[in-house]
């Protein structure tokens, strides 16, 4: 797959994931938020919970799950840590979530995927 097609597919998956979160009463605070140590696909809030969300789109559920390995989770955690001062409020629960997007299925939201 060309890099350009992969980029478009990734953007579509992030848009779908953002809508999925909105349907579950989350507010999207940021999309593709860049830091010196990495990028966060979505920053979302629901009540006192602040979630830094990694979105993975693949052809199957198994491929999507394998796409989010420990190395990538560490990068997301480092980027989230850099963004906490910008988005967090006193008393917030902060977590890292993942949303897996697979053709023909509803997005799968996994809460608190990183226990770092």
C-alpha positions in Angstrom: 0.0 0.0 0.0 1.3 3.4 -0.9 2.2 5.8 1.9 -0.4 8.3 0.6 -3.2 5.7 0.7 -2.2 4.6 4.2 -2.3 8.3 5.3 -5.8 8.7 3.9 -6.9 5.5 5.5 -5.5 6.6 8.8 -7.3 9.9 8.7 -10.6 8.2 7.8 -10.1 5.9 10.8 -9.4 8.8 13.1 -12.5 10.6 11.9 -14.6 7.5 12.5 -13.0 7.0 15.9 -13.8 10.6 16.8 -17.4 10.2 15.8 -17.6 6.9 17.8 -16.4 8.7 20.9 -18.8 11.6 20.4 -21.7 9.1 20.2 -20.5 7.8 23.6 -20.7 11.4 25.0 -17.0 12.2 24.8 -15.8 15.7 23.7 -12.9 15.7 21.3 -10.3 18.2 22.5 -7.6 17.6 19.9 -6.8 15.6 16.8 -3.3 14.6 15.7 -1.7 16.6 18.5 2.1 16.7 17.9 4.8 16.8 20.6 8.6 16.6 20.3 8.3 12.9 21.5 5.4 11.8 19.4 1.8 12.3 18.2 -1.5 11.7 19.9 -4.3 10.7 17.4 -7.2 12.0 19.6 -7.5 13.8 23.0 -10.9 13.3 24.5 -12.8 14.2 27.7 -15.9 12.8 29.3 -16.6 14.2 32.7 -13.4 14.0 34.9 -11.7 11.5 32.6 -9.1 12.7 30.1 -8.1 10.1 27.5 -5.2 10.1 25.0 -6.4 7.8 22.2 -4.3 5.9 19.7 -6.3 4.8 16.6 -5.3 1.7 14.6 -7.0 0.7 11.4 -6.2 -2.6 9.8 -7.8 -5.2 7.6 -8.7 -7.6 10.5 -9.1 -7.4 14.2 -6.0 -9.5 14.8 -3.9 -7.2 12.6 -5.2 -4.2 14.4 -4.3 -5.6 17.8 -0.8 -6.5 16.6 -0.3 -3.0 15.3 -0.2 -1.6 18.8 2.9 -3.0 20.4 4.7 -2.1 23.5 7.1 0.3 21.6 4.2 2.3 20.1 2.4 2.4 23.5 5.5 3.8 25.1 5.7 6.5 22.5 2.0 7.4 23.0 2.6 7.5 26.8 5.5 9.8 26.4 3.5 12.1 24.1 0.6 12.0 26.6 2.8 12.9 29.4 4.0 16.0 27.5 0.4 17.0 26.9 -1.0 16.6 30.4 -0.2 20.1 31.4 -2.1 21.5 28.4 -5.3 19.4 28.8 -5.6 18.1 32.3 -7.6 19.7 35.1 -7.1 19.1 38.9 -8.7 15.9 39.9 -8.9 14.3 36.4 -8.4 10.6 35.8 -5.9 10.4 33.0 -5.6 7.3 30.8 -4.4 6.0 27.4 -7.1 4.3 25.3 -7.0 2.7 21.9 -9.7 2.4 19.2 -9.3 -0.3 16.6 -11.0 0.2 13.3 -11.7 -2.8 11.1 -13.8 -2.9 7.9 -17.3 -4.2 8.4 -17.3 -3.8 12.2 -18.0 -1.2 14.7 -14.9 0.5 16.2 -13.6 -1.3 19.3 -12.7 1.1 22.1 -10.2 -0.3 24.7 -10.0 1.9 27.7 -6.9 2.2 29.8 -4.7 0.1 27.5 -1.4 1.4 28.9 -0.6 0.5 32.5 3.0 1.8 32.2 
